[in-house]
Amino acid sequence: MTDTQAINPLLQDWNTPYGLPPFDLVRAEHFVPAFEVALPAHLAEIDAIANQSAAPDFSNTLAAFDVSGRLNSRISLLFENLTASETSPALQAVEVELAPRLAAHKNAIYLHAGLFARIAALYAQRAELDLDPEQLRLLERVHLDFVRAGANLPPQSRARYSALTERLAALSTEFTQNVLADESSFALLLEDEAALAGLPDFLRASAKSAAQQRGLPENSHVITLSPSLAEPFLTFSDRRDLRQTVWQGRVARGAHAGAHDNRPVAAEIMALRQEQAQLHGYPTYADYQLIDRMAGKPEAVSALLGKVWEPAKAKAADDRIALTEMARSLGQPTPIAAWDWRYLAEKVRQARYDLDDAELKPYFALENMIKAMFDCAQRLFGLSFVEQHGVALHHADARLWEVRNRDNALIGLFIGDNYARASKRSGAWMHIFRSQSGHNGGTLPVVINNNNFAKADATLLSFDDVRTLFHEFGHGLHGLLSQVKYERLAGTQVLQDYVELPSQIFENWAEEEVVLQRHARHYQSGAAMPSALLEKLKRARQFDQAWATIMYAGPALIDMALHSLPNGSAVDIAAFEAQQCELLGVPQDIGQRHHLSHFQHLFSGADYAAGYYVYMWAEVLDADAYNAFTETGDPFEPKIAERLQRYIYSSGNKQDPALAFRAFRGRDPKVEPMLAKRGLVG
């Protein structure tokens, strides 16, 4: 190392509490020199595995590969978390510089002929190796990883494939940064009381806090494009013109001509993905992606989405009548528009169920809902969460908890970062700073949940926000409860249309009456939610589900259509999206949750490309799986909870997910519970 590298905190031992990153010491300029040490060191380990004279066996090849690259891994995970949760112009510049270099490093590993030769030799004789099930699973998964990364391609194709992945990495980074730029630059200033008309106190408080974060004068109010501000504004604002401004601002992210225009970026990504599929011998990128998913084929995805699309549109037609009548009664224009739907639906819900979201929110204080999700984890899995103070994290808003099991043994660390800010990408997600594994006697997982709630003196959540909180915590539990030997199989490293099962099934406990009775307490008085209000909430659960289904399923169908285009198809994403909306009959007064120009699931990386459907695929699994509890009448039934932990939350990727689900449920999943949950069947 050079002298500069020797004092780089990323390259020193992390003598911090729990071995966490030294957040208070790390600067953007530390990452490039750190990777300049970590990447060659990792490649040297790979070369040593590949070039050893001993014949390949599981220990000297597969197990050695799984444990390689520890320095690179810890730096990469920190880098990924900071660029998503707490970025800066300096860090964004480093991200642009490093994206192709990190992709090139991955190529150097997965296109390493010597290493793949050893892995392929073991794979060819796997039936004779006397491997235990987890070892066999690791061999099969790693072999597939290499094949999908191009290791089986002829040399000329491997070189081209390497160039494709490096360019795709740069484009994905550009796409993400463009969306953040558009989101950060939008701020609708509510200049007077007329502009605040209809907004409940919690939303006024959040809008005031957002203005303070932007350094605006005291008593200013701002609406940003963060869902925690934009969506309640669309629900409550009496100002139709301002609702239209916010709606159109969200739609137009990434679609402004100029420096942050994502339309040509997405078009180039599509062209390169099609070339990837062509090199692998698949007719479309969707076919290539789905070979490593439970769905298997695009046709299976289309069949699932088809079960909800037309029924949802038919149900929405009935709902539209009620909303139109409400608009007329309020003297609002008809036909209604997409920026009217949430507003009018809330009015209909109030009239039909005597339920007002503003009446509900005081019972869903963020702090109480955090206690609720921890309580559910304790009752299901015996976990306790002990908050730790005085430990440096990446942002002052982030909080740290020790996670302990029934025996009070420390099994992991949980970081919660719940508030929106300009330096943080939108949405909600789980990530890790360190994975669970059996390496060196066992590694302690460090899991982070990110949300984007609007910060206020008392942060009050909508019920959708509560579900999001529980959803991400389900992912978090998947990482914390992991009990596997090999890191490649740990936690959330499962098939993409299975990874949402642990998250989505956990949402169910947010709706359980026993949970709400205990934790849904008024943020000021501490009083429990009145039984009458709880009953209204239960009766209104399926209200406007057709709208929610269309908002999700439309983008899922367009994603699959886009990635099912034959290789070599040029794509104008704006024209393609408009064409698909017309073919599908996407209702203009509902619209879509995501448009292609800002659809980060698809273009900020490849994990959800040809894969936005996975939420509904997992919803089939989670609705049927949760029925195992419902059938007993006890949402915390101990024997079922033990099976849930063993086969779903703790098993990682140790076995085929279809077999894991069957072990938990005793049979294959049925689609009917999901349809019933959405109110699409009687």
Steps between C-alpha positions, in 0.01 A plus 500: 500500500596861451510730803166646395344156476642397835306777678182444300230402755344260250821296492570495870355261756156625601552515875152638549201374700383174337753547219275757333648726234680807642227728365637814666838457329398395149505757219413470132865531400589186699312259273705504178835435674336238721364310203840530332628278781194280555431401138851369418510322835174327418624399154816361656286275718305386192823427313626298796185286500518449123872432477549258788647165406253295704206356309175694555285397790223673689725641770785634289276646230138569599550571871816699425316706239215572741736640762715702258495877463419599859667842471331576171166387637502722806606808300247429223209460742587826674529676163165365380327610820646849503422571135138402562438633851731799544658612175668826401631657180847370587371149563293509180811592302684205655202277420516598133874434492480165676191346338679360190809409703298297748316333214835417339613342827190284513567395142860412585367257760203347322681476165812353663564195284714316754255540786200407287679189373529375859139586580376338178698183575338474842157572356540226238573241769271641771301177532814312606640756746302398809408861575248591766188690373638844580832427331321369192277807492805727518669316214187522283443868577860608445520305175183671377637840609805445282301373203259794516797737521639362173759247615381241243518740206776473239796736559392769251149507645638516853693814412189662355292389799751660732475829313120485515490456875742785560295735285177385666646575843580856393153546348322367808691745719412784263133397503485500881675833535268658242192396697648634823584829327141546382358403838736729689433801276120488530347701785144631489485800731161541667501876535179573688208348683313448173780272379473301825125447462388151604835395646473338844730606782743207458560589135542870576759407761687275255492766227634756748780263600588445133526876452727532803727228361535714185590810696180688413358771728314399814136399447568405137341181368637285218377188322772286346472193279571267792201264526462585870413856397371467145250220561322655799495832315325330207259349753406811700574819306189689394708679238451302182755713312770424757410130504551502124842665543615233747358211294663623180826565685510138610415372152764716332798390711780402265305621197624859475713586198851588602768371734273271704294348218470127568320411178816450290670336801224241532498443124871421500459272803233307309721464193788364708274261692367360176858444385572322829207266441614443141849401614347249743280354227164620633243664269421779749644649815193385692573139406857544623397657831228250580722192483597590858152579632217289636279611210741345247334642187344834399177313428466408869531867594243604242261235629527628857464868411212412268307360795482847655519752214156475341316434832672805648398719207142376528491574873659842438215582259256456788719709729524772234123547511513571873796737462333687215186545707713632785676743265166638382374537855813703585471713188822347362557455125416174325616277349746451782877497445783298653578782748139483620473127574667489842322819611154379397563146625576642844172695491307186399675298769405757760140493384471124456691384807504816710878458492738792458871436451571815697304345787711183478847653481524620862486132600790406274793691643826367357645423843197292597507309172870420546408355840218306331725333244758415766222355716382278213856377444525419870170310511576308181873436525605589855706801392571806712627836371719706732575851377862614517596867530823685441611282207594694185278418200471642149243767595372653822147373427614136485452282811669177610362198684661180624291196403495217752332158491306311768827407671607867504778421253590780260398389149523824303482878481209696358525857369185702433525804273142617460492860379505656154775746407650644183815286535302174503334323212123461513312183585561245772757222507703263712874449462788362704835625622603144582347163411436209729713194425687219670837651408761504776258367758212714380452859386252736663256648246459878490170589333361842407143600415450824309166679479408848381247628750451874533676611816301702753495558873265203510532290185155359429459221246221408266394139513682448169812640669453251784486216250818631336673511839401140571587393143858622522532354848399164352801530269706601801396190690593291196854632536513487881358149546713341227673179616717365218864405459578673172456870431380447144193324645439736793202718579333665204722337236208298369311499173357843423136390495549331838688778679180699550328218691664570839429873459143476378384236746621722785264777384210283616584553867460877451130435439442264791251630754703378799802696371301817434325482837837489673697750294266728302487769769437870465833680478389771745266332748632144481141377472441177309328522164125494570339170412257678268789652302679166488184340365473767230861432400428127470186558289683736265800274434398404148385848404666630181696178448419512128686833475797359694508188281497702177769739627727199565404252228519751214872568551559126557337416167690775319828381656439149372395622153808721477742225594318249278580697185705291256873562512601783273181701551568872521300661779363849541388454861250786500332376182512138619341588831223699332433212261485246783268719706263512205522124435441417866231760543673665797231735635622857453328610819704245698836494325806311624717491808814499286585631155798369307700824525528465879437127548801428720391141562572437132791728415704568816619141475385172353354328807140599424532528121230277350419455867268766635238224502681339794295689759182339377665159460611526862155627597356168384749329732448735793119499492492122497778472759333743741183295477692235695473735799147615417375142492608452864342823621832606654729739304791397723435123512836367629536187287423685178728786603780249557446355150492850355835580658658168403387475137447862392701746710806299604566267211630753249561332167589158645228333292274560204237757607212284377620225734544748786143627459371144482687413820333793676148470361483127435400557137550729202351852514151588378415827323149540643604655836681782317199572277270499802732732692484751215121469481515370143301182569197440716 
